[in-house]
Amino acid sequence: MRVVFLFVVLIALVLCQPPHEFNREERIKRRKDFQKQLADCILKSESISPELKKQIEDNKDDDLRKVLHLYVTKLDTNDREIIRKCRRELFGKMREMHRGRFQERFNHSTPFHHRGDQRP
């Protein structure tokens, strides 16, 4: 009986459609939008170095992570701070957008997650 139940569960997992949030095209679209916003934020900064500005403008259609990874060792601390600041702003916006989605979920690593108690 256990084997039949396991078989039915496996068949159900194979045949069921994944939820909408795992849609590959949607993730790619959101990533491109995020990279575009990050590039715009970096380019709007006034104290950006001309080299970084040129690299971002020349490779605007490419993956921004690759561009930043290639030149991250050549960047000065000011450029790194600008990138860090823009990332924080965008992650803050994303967190605000999705605040309601995760409202009722609990952190299962804390022992007091069901009662809302504070850690001692």
C-alpha positions as CSV (number, residue, x, y, z in Angstrom):
1,M,0.0,0.0,0.0
2,R,2.9,2.3,0.8
3,V,4.4,1.8,-2.6
4,V,1.1,2.6,-4.4
5,F,0.7,5.8,-2.3
6,L,4.3,6.8,-3.1
7,F,3.7,6.1,-6.8
8,V,0.5,8.3,-6.8
9,V,2.3,11.1,-5.1
10,L,5.2,11.0,-7.6
11,I,2.8,11.0,-10.6
12,A,0.9,14.0,-9.1
13,L,4.2,15.9,-8.7
14,V,5.1,15.1,-12.3
15,L,1.8,16.1,-13.8
16,C,1.0,19.2,-11.7
17,Q,1.9,22.6,-13.1
18,P,4.4,24.6,-11.0
19,P,3.1,27.8,-9.4
20,H,3.2,31.1,-11.3
21,E,6.1,32.4,-9.3
22,F,8.4,29.9,-10.8
23,N,7.7,31.0,-14.4
24,R,11.1,31.2,-16.1
25,E,10.1,34.1,-18.5
26,E,8.8,36.1,-15.6
27,R,12.0,35.7,-13.6
28,I,14.1,36.7,-16.6
29,K,11.9,39.8,-17.1
30,R,12.2,40.8,-13.5
31,R,15.9,40.3,-13.5
32,K,16.3,42.5,-16.6
33,D,14.1,45.1,-15.0
34,F,16.1,45.0,-11.8
35,Q,19.4,45.3,-13.8
36,K,18.0,48.2,-15.8
37,Q,17.0,50.0,-12.6
38,L,20.4,49.4,-11.0
39,A,22.2,50.7,-14.1
40,D,20.1,53.8,-14.1
41,C,20.7,54.4,-10.4
42,I,24.5,54.0,-10.9
43,L,24.5,56.3,-13.9
44,K,22.5,59.0,-12.1
45,S,25.0,59.2,-9.4
46,E,27.2,62.3,-9.8
47,S,30.4,61.0,-8.2
48,I,30.7,58.0,-10.5
49,S,34.1,57.4,-12.2
50,P,34.1,58.0,-16.0
51,E,35.5,54.4,-16.5
52,L,32.6,52.7,-14.8
53,K,30.1,55.0,-16.5
54,K,31.6,54.2,-19.9
55,Q,31.5,50.4,-19.2
56,I,27.9,50.5,-18.1
57,E,26.8,52.6,-21.0
58,D,28.7,50.5,-23.6
59,N,27.3,47.2,-22.2
60,K,23.8,48.3,-21.3
61,D,22.2,45.3,-23.1
62,D,24.5,42.7,-21.5
63,D,24.2,41.2,-18.1
64,L,25.1,43.9,-15.6
65,R,26.6,41.3,-13.2
66,K,29.2,40.3,-15.7
67,V,30.1,43.9,-16.4
68,L,30.5,44.7,-12.7
69,H,32.3,41.5,-12.0
70,L,34.9,42.2,-14.7
71,Y,35.7,45.7,-13.4
72,V,35.1,45.3,-9.7
73,T,38.8,44.9,-8.9
74,K,39.6,48.1,-10.8
75,L,36.9,50.2,-9.1
76,D,37.8,52.6,-6.3
77,T,35.9,52.7,-3.0
78,N,33.6,55.5,-4.1
79,D,32.3,53.4,-7.0
80,R,31.8,50.4,-4.8
81,E,29.9,52.5,-2.3
82,I,27.7,53.9,-5.1
83,I,26.9,50.3,-6.3
84,R,26.2,49.2,-2.7
85,K,23.9,52.2,-2.1
86,C,21.9,51.5,-5.3
87,R,21.6,47.8,-4.5
88,R,20.3,48.7,-1.0
89,E,17.7,51.1,-2.5
90,L,16.4,48.5,-5.0
91,F,16.3,45.7,-2.4
92,G,14.4,48.1,-0.2
93,K,11.8,48.8,-2.9
94,M,11.5,45.0,-3.6
95,R,11.0,44.3,0.1
96,E,8.2,47.0,0.2
97,M,6.5,45.5,-2.9
98,H,6.5,42.0,-1.4
99,R,5.8,42.9,2.2
100,G,2.2,41.5,2.2
101,R,3.3,38.3,0.6
102,F,5.4,37.1,3.5
103,Q,3.4,38.7,6.3
104,E,1.9,35.4,7.6
105,R,5.0,33.3,7.2
106,F,7.1,32.5,10.2
107,N,10.8,32.0,10.6
108,H,11.0,28.4,11.7
109,S,14.6,28.8,13.0
110,T,13.4,30.8,16.0
111,P,11.8,28.8,18.9
112,F,9.1,31.4,19.6
113,H,7.7,32.0,16.1
114,H,4.1,31.0,16.7
115,R,3.4,33.3,19.7
116,G,5.3,36.3,18.5
117,D,7.5,36.3,21.6
118,Q,10.9,37.9,21.6
119,R,14.1,36.0,22.1
120,P,15.5,36.1,25.6
